[in-house]
């Protein structure tokens, strides 16, 4: 499958879906954008740029990943901390890890509190993610009742994934590797990585999902020995969430098929062009 065929297949899939599908894909051959600037409720995919903002502050010497954070307001939804006893504190690094690999809302809120909303939004602005906003913590129903919501676009989420690229200046090499490893250890892999070949050790996928009633999202970096692809799929308006999960899994399969058909090495490909602001 070449780049043109990939674009055609993604367009057909999005057009034929019963939900609303926004996709942004950055490849060495170009970028594919389908409704990529549509602003949507972000769900948990924003936990990746939240972690990035925190790590950027660590890079500047403002925060320390070994800082121990008291667990004082556990919240439900996704994750494990709210359902376990005996845990009174976490290191900042462990909070980031849990917020990503099991989408733990309590852990994510600890990262938000320690990093600060202003610092997080400043990172969003620095990256050029104008359509993405973090205005409240996760599972904060009082803030939600006041009209505060978190938003993202598919294009912005790919801008954030670009921060993991070796050429990006937004994070140190150490922070990039830490976050890539955490995303690779993701436990929720029923969407974009669903069709990852079991015995293909050359393909690496690091992802982060998001789910709300009628909403299914996933973002991921894909890497093999030939290329890297950054992908964000934000989907809404599903009658059944399972349909959204299957649609995103099919998107992931198209990316895997596209990457497996390429024969060039990374040195033979042109450098990624950053997304335009």
MIDREN-515470 format. One record per residue (C-alpha): x, y, z. Coordinates in pm, whole numbers, padded with zeros to 5 digits, always signed. Layout:
<pts>
XYZ
...
</pts>
This chain:
<pts>
+00000+00000+00000
+00145+00336-00102
+00069+00679+00047
-00204+00762-00205
-00379+00433-00141
-00355+00488+00234
-00518+00829+00199
-00795+00682-00018
-00864+00397+00224
-00875+00628+00526
-01112+00865+00345
-01344+00578+00250
-01340+00441+00604
-01422+00780+00757
-01697+00852+00504
-01857+00512+00556
-01862+00526+00936
-02180+00579+01134
-01985+00799+01376
-01794+01121+01317
-01430+01039+01243
-01139+01285+01258
-00797+01159+01157
-00452+01313+01124
-00158+01101+01007
+00198+01224+00967
+00427+01006+00754
+00757+01065+00573
+00551+01075+00252
+00319+01350+00373
+00032+01427+00608
-00327+01303+00577
-00593+01518+00742
-00961+01423+00758
-01162+01656+00978
-00835+01709+01161
-00926+02054+01294
-01266+01955+01435
-01266+02041+01805
-01387+01751+02019
-01410+01657+02384
-01067+01520+02450
-01137+01243+02702
-00809+01089+02821
-00587+01147+02518
-00486+01479+02677
-00300+01280+02943
-00008+01254+02698
+00046+01630+02652
-00015+01677+03025
+00273+01436+03085
+00480+01623+02826
+00421+01956+02999
+00531+01799+03325
+00843+01646+03169
+00930+01977+03001
+00921+02138+03347
+01146+01859+03475
+01387+01933+03187
+01399+02297+03300
+01475+02194+03658
+01140+02320+03790
+01003+01978+03893
+01151+01649+04015
+01018+01311+03904
+01111+01162+04242
+00879+01399+04430
+00626+01201+04635
+00268+01314+04588
-00001+01237+04851
-00314+01069+04716
-00571+01293+04879
-00867+01297+04638
-00907+00964+04459
-01159+00970+04176
-01330+00690+03988
-01360+00612+03621
-01060+00454+03453
-00756+00343+03648
-00685+00148+03966
-00593+00383+04251
-00951+00468+04349
-01027+00099+04395
-00724-00004+04601
-00641+00045+04967
-00308+00108+05135
-00170+00354+04879
-00110+00697+05033
+00139+00852+04789
+00307+00814+04451
+00621+00954+04295
+00556+01199+04013
+00706+00954+03763
+00477+00674+03882
+00178+00909+03859
+00266+00987+03496
+00309+00616+03424
-00028+00516+03572
-00203+00806+03399
-00089+00665+03064
-00072+00285+03083
-00406+00233+03262
-00543+00587+03210
-00568+00636+03586
-00771+00950+03655
-00647+00991+04011
-00286+00973+03895
-00353+01216+03609
-00505+01465+03853
-00193+01443+04070
+00018+01528+03765
-00211+01821+03680
-00204+01955+04036
+00173+01929+04066
+00246+02070+03720
-00022+02342+03727
-00286+02432+03472
-00101+02747+03365
+00221+02557+03298
+00032+02288+03105
-00153+02540+02889
+00171+02727+02826
+00317+02404+02686
+00011+02360+02464
+00064+02714+02332
+00436+02654+02278
+00362+02347+02065
+00102+02542+01865
-00196+02332+01973
-00450+02613+01949
-00753+02383+01942
-00666+02196+02261
-00754+02315+02610
-00724+02172+02960
-00964+02360+03187
-01037+02106+03461
-00916+01787+03623
-01057+01446+03531
-01388+01339+03683
-01443+01693+03815
-01820+01708+03792
-01848+02042+03969
-01626+02207+03708
-01814+02028+03432
-02143+02165+03567
-01992+02513+03535
-01928+02449+03166
-01557+02373+03193
-01450+02106+02944
-01129+01970+02795
-01091+01981+02418
-00856+01857+02146
-00822+01821+01771
-00663+01536+01579
-00409+01774+01425
-00309+01906+01768
-00263+01554+01900
-00021+01480+01615
+00161+01804+01700
+00206+01666+02050
+00328+01331+01916
+00583+01525+01710
+00740+01628+02040
+00870+01269+02063
+01054+01305+01732
+01436+01324+01770
+01436+01664+01597
+01184+01822+01834
+01314+02087+02075
+01020+02071+02316
+01154+01783+02528
+01496+01649+02617
+01610+01318+02471
+01575+01160+02816
+01216+01279+02855
+01128+01163+02504
+01259+00815+02575
+01083+00799+02911
+00747+00889+02763
+00787+00668+02456
+00863+00374+02684
+00561+00448+02902
+00333+00469+02598
+00480+00147+02461
+00386-00024+02789
+00021+00076+02736
-00227-00180+02869
-00527-00056+02666
-00445-00186+02319
-00782-00273+02164
-00787+00025+01923
-00491+00146+01712
-00258-00143+01815
-00531-00409+01785
-00383-00561+01468
-00019-00539+01569
+00141-00866+01450
+00224-01078+01752
+00560-01199+01622
+00678-00878+01453
+00934-00744+01699
+01037-00468+01456
+00705-00281+01488
+00670-00061+01796
+00342+00109+01884
+00301+00346+02177
-00053+00472+02226
-00301+00646+02455
-00675+00594+02438
-00971+00806+02540
-01331+00700+02598
-01659+00871+02686
-02016+00760+02613
-02042+00770+02232
-01677+00879+02202
-01370+00672+02120
-01022+00819+02066
-00670+00687+02030
-00335+00846+01948
-00013+00660+01874
+00335+00665+01733
+00423+00370+01506
+00788+00281+01444
+00962+00003+01256
+01305-00036+01101
+01193+00167+00798
+00986+00463+00919
+00786+00640+01186
+00419+00742+01165
+00228+00964+01409
-00148+00918+01417
-00448+01063+01598
-00801+00926+01553
-01074+01115+01739
-01423+00975+01687
-01763+01075+01825
-02139+01032+01782
-02140+00653+01811
-02459+00475+01912
-02239+00190+02034
-01885+00256+02157
-01777-00083+02025
-01832+00042+01670
-01590+00327+01738
-01332+00088+01880
-01354-00132+01571
-01326+00167+01338
-01010+00290+01511
-00867-00063+01504
-00921-00069+01127
-00742+00266+01097
-00449+00117+01286
-00446-00183+01056
-00422+00043+00751
-00120+00215+00902
+00045-00119+00978
-00019-00240+00622
+00120+00085+00480
+00435+00066+00691
+00498-00300+00614
+00484-00231+00240
+00756+00036+00248
+01110-00068+00160
+01309+00247+00239
+01525+00281+00546
+01490+00590+00767
+01812+00731+00615
+01659+00714+00268
+01345+00905+00367
+01322+01284+00385
+01296+01434+00732
+00950+01484+00871
+00800+01822+00797
+00641+01967+01114
+00270+02037+01087
+00195+02396+00993
+00045+02616+01264
</pts>
